[in-house]
Amino acid sequence: MRIYMKSKNFKNEEFRYERKFIMNNNLYSSFDFLNQFLPNDYYECYPARKINSIYFDTNQLYLANKSFEGHSERYKVRIRFYGETKEFDNPVLEIKEKIGSVGIKKYIKISKNDLLKENFSLRSLTFTNNLYLDLDNILLELKPTIFISYIRNYFSSSISYVRATYDDKITFKDLNTSNILNTINSMYGFKYDAKIIEFKYKKDVDQNIYQLTNKLPLRLSSCSKYITGLRILGKI
């Protein structure tokens, strides 16, 4: 069964900056420790939840290699869902485009039943419009590559227009398997010995993010969970 994606099925965000910092688990035990370095108006704006992502790429890791080669325009393709993996409720296909230092995401509603029937192959999907030309050329070659899950905490500021997320209990799993769902639900996986804090703000917000982050006892990083996972699992 093919799913035809009309333009109304697409939801877009605005271009935004994302500044990431890696926190070693041995040094920092929680986001609370960092609060002493941040303005006191930051507060938890959304309940913590588990985020699960299935990343797609070609056999030659075309999308990952674009990042390695320093292309100014690059993409990530993933299926994201929330909560316990055994539920696999309300999956959404996300296409994340990065142009230089700013990024934007496009969301596409997909069918859980069709994904399971096709063992997570995107060949069951037909996109009629609104895709990026570069992805149109390789869409049918994409396949599940790795699975990443973590617990995310959400923070916001009442005056700075900068949101922060704090990711903990990050796990990577290789999806080079004939049964993707079983692999996702298995108890095995690589536990990443670090946490990630990320600051997100719109492109048109006129402020200096470094005034907010330069007091942190951490270094700015260009880390990508997808690229980190590929390295840890020995796929690159």
Disulfide bonds with the S-S distance in Angstrom:
none
